[in-house]
């Protein structure tokens, strides 16, 4: 490890302290979770399990149960039934896993056939926790980003080994939590919508246009009037400024905030696009 990587033992502590404080502030306001209109493909696939009870054939006329099937036949029948149950349970498990993984990239959204209803404080907290802390996607995306930083050697002051990767992951995760927390607090204060609503239109271009606009605009408390995404981009800028407090090389805080806003512009639009066309993407993958 290089001499410059003395941040290795300081960084995780500083990141953890900062992000824990922000999460505590958000939780203290109690605007909590819930995702009205949220579509979870995994919730529909578990119904196949547990519905495979077979029916016994009625006894032949004049026969008793003992006469109609001996111990060997009964054991064979139970073995076949158990094998069928196991096979169906395994298939249902694979479907649930596949559908669950398909939601890692998609955000919390409202289906096109559902109305937008103003979120309660509790529902806001639930959505915040899901998007920030309680789903695998919240961490896998940061792991992927840290891998890109590791491959490009950014920042160069951090080591190229596992220690450097841990620093880069902690840095990205800390920035992500700070950004989401500031944006959630701002949206709660303004009463702005935090979910993506799928376009009630058809066609590639109208739906793409909707995905782009919704990364720049959101609905106010009326759920009808569009307003600029002040809290979303303000949170991104704040997360970049906070990142500068621990990132190696003493970067300019304002510059980091500006880069974070540009990142929200690009990645936010891409996320909206994937969410908007998730049905078509999942169909190509064989996911319901």
N, C-alpha and C positions, 0 to 999 in steps of 0.2 A: 504494500500500500504506500502511496506517495505521502511525503511529509505534509502536503497541503490538505490531506483528508482528515486532519485533526477534528473536523466538524463531526466525524462519524458518531461520537458518543454524545455530542451536544445536540445535534439536530433532532433526533427522535424525541428527546425530552422537551425541546422548545416547541416542536410541532404539536406534540400531545397536549402540552399546557395551553397553547393558544386555541386549538380546536375544541378541547374539552370546555373551555370557558365559553366559546361561542355556542356550542350545543346546549350547555346549561342555561344560557340566556334564552335560547329559543324555546327550550322545554319549560322554562319559568313562565313564559307568556301563555303557554298551554293552548296553542292553536291547533293542535293535533291532527290525527290522521283521518283517513277515509278516502275512498276513491269512488265517488259516485260515477256511474257510467264507465267504470274501469273494466276493461275486458281482460279476463285471465283465461287463456285457452286451456290451461292445465286443469281448471276446475270442472270441466265437462267430461274429462276422459276417465275419471275414477269410477264412473257409474257402471262400467263394464265388470268391475270386480265384485264378487260376492253375489252375483245373480245367476249362478250356474247350478243351483240345486236340481239334481235330476229327479224324475218321478219314477216310483216303482211301478212295474207292470202289475195289474191286478192278477190275483190267483186264478188259475183255471177252474172251471166248475167242478165241484166235488173234490178239490184238492185243498189241503191245508198248507200253511206256509212252510212247514217242515218238509212236506212232500214235494213242493214246487221247486225248492232250491236247497241243495245241500251246503255244508260248510265250505267246500272248495269253491262252488259257484258264487257264494256270498263274498268270499275273500277276493275272488277275481273281479267281481262287479265293483267292490269298493276300491280296488286298486285302479281300475280303469277310471272311475269317477274322480279319484284323487289326482290321477295324472292329468285329466282334463281340467280340473280346478287349477292345478299348478301351471299348466300351459296358458290358460286364460289370464291368470293373475300376472304371469310374467309379461304377456303381451300388453296388458293394461299398464303395467309398471313402465315398460319401454315407451308407451305413448305419453304417459304423464311426464316422464323425464324429458322427452323430446319437446313436448309443448312447453314445459317449464323453461327449458333452455331458450326457446324462441322468444321469451319475454325479457331476457336479460338486456337486450339492446333497446327495445321499445320503452318509451316513457309511459307515464300515467296519462291516459287519454279518455275522451268521451266518444262513444260511437256515433256515427252519423245519424242513427235513428233515435238517439236519446237527446233530450233537451238539456241545456246547461242550467244548472240550479246552483245558486250561491252556496259556497262552502261554509260549513261551520268551523269554529276554532278547532274543535277536536279533529275534524276531517283534515284540516290543514296540517296538523301535527303528524297524523298518520302518513300523509303523502310525503311530507318532509323526511320522516324516518325511512320510508321505503326507498325514496330516491337517493338517500345519503348514507344510510348505515345498515339497513336490515335485508338487503337483497344481494346475491352474489355479483350481479352486474356492476354494482357500485364499486366493488373492489377489483373486478377483472379488468374494467376499463383503465383503472389507474395502473394496474400491473402491466397492461399492454403499453401504456404511455411511458412508463418507467423503462420498459424494454427498448423503446425507440430512443429515449435519452441515453441509455446505456450504450446502444450501438453507435450513436453519434458522438459519444463522449461529452455530453452536455449536462452540467457544467464541467469543464476540464479539470477543475480543482478536486473533484471527487474521484475516488479510486475506480478502476476498471473491473474489480472482482465483485464478489457477492456483497461485500461491505458497501461498495459504491452503489450497487443496485438497491440495497435496503435504504440508503439515504435518498435516492431518487424517488423510490416509491413513497417513502414517508413525506417527502416534500410535495409530491403531487397529491397525495391523499389529504394532507393538511390544507393545501390550497383549495381543493375540491370541497372539503367540509366548510371551510371559511366562506367560500363563494356561495354555496347553497344556503348556509345559515343566514348570511346577510340578505340574500335575495328573498328568502322565505319571510324574514322579519319585515322587509320592506313591502312585500306584497300583502302581508297580513295587515299592516298599517294602512295601506292604500285601499285594501279590499279588492285587489286585482286577482283575476283568475290565474291559477298556476298550472292548470291542465291544458293539454293540447286537445282541441276538438277536431275530429275528422271532418273534412269538407263534405257538405251536403250536395256537392256537385258531382259531375261525371267527366271523364276525359283526363288525359295525361297533363295537358298544360294547365287547365283550371285547378286541378288538385296540387300540382307543383307550385303554382302561384300562391295558393292558400298556405302551403307549408312554409314558403319563404316569408310571406307577410306575417304569419303568426309567430315567427321568431323575432319580429320587430315590433309587433303590436299585440296587445291582449285586451280582454274585456274588463270593464270596471264592475262595480257591484250590481249594476243593472243586467249584466251578462248580455248586453246588446250593443253598447257603445265601445268602440275600440280606442285604446289609449296606448301611447308608447311604452315599451317595456323598460320603464325607468329602474325598477327594482332589480330586474334580471341583469341588466348591463351595469348597474351600479354595484351589484354584488360581485360581478366578474372583475370590475376595476378594484374593488376593495380586496378581493382575494389575491389579486396580483400584487397589490401594495403590501399585504401581510406576508406574501411569499418572499418579498425582498428582505424581510427582517432576518431570515435564516439562510437564504440561498447563498452559496459560495460566490466569491468574487465581488461582493458589495455592489449589487446591481442597482440601477436607478429605480426607485419605487414607482414613479409616474410612468416610466417606460414599461415596467413589468405590468402595471395596471392596463396600459394601452394594449399590450400584446394579449392580455387575458380577454379584453373586450373583443379583439379581432378573432380570437379563438372561439368565443361564444357565437360570433356571427357565422363562422364557418361550420363548426361542429353542431351548433344548435339547429342550423338549417338542415344539415345532413340527418340529424336525429328525427326532426319533424318529417322529413321525406320518407325515412324508413318506417316511421309510425304510420304515416298516411297510407303507404302501400304495403303495410304488413300482411294484409290478407292475401294479396297477390304473391308476395314473397314466400309466405308460409305454404301457399298452395303448391308452389314450385318445389318446395322441400318435402311435401307430403305431410305437412303439419296442419292440424285443424285450427 
